[in-house]
Amino acid sequence: MRFSEFQKKEVIDMQRGKFLGFIQDAAIDITKGKIDTLHIGDTERSLFMEMRVKDQKQFGYDEVVTIGKDIVLIQKKESKK
């Protein structure tokens, strides 16, 4: 799968069923050749129809539950106290 196809998918928080946005970018671990984190943001259109990213969040690739045809399901790992 090409990254450009990956960017078109909606990202959903599996616990809350909430739309988080679209994948904007990814950080890749070059030593392992694998995706490390996904940068997810909601986009908004400005007055001149330019796309701007608002409220960008980062999720570890290990938080991805499944990648479907149209969506990516993410489940945040609970922080250990």
Salt bridges, closest charged atoms under 4 A:
ASP13 OD2 - ARG16 NE 2.94
GLU44 OE2 - ARG52 NH2 3.00
ASP55 OD2 - LYS57 NZ 3.00
ASP62 OD2 - LYS77 NZ 3.42
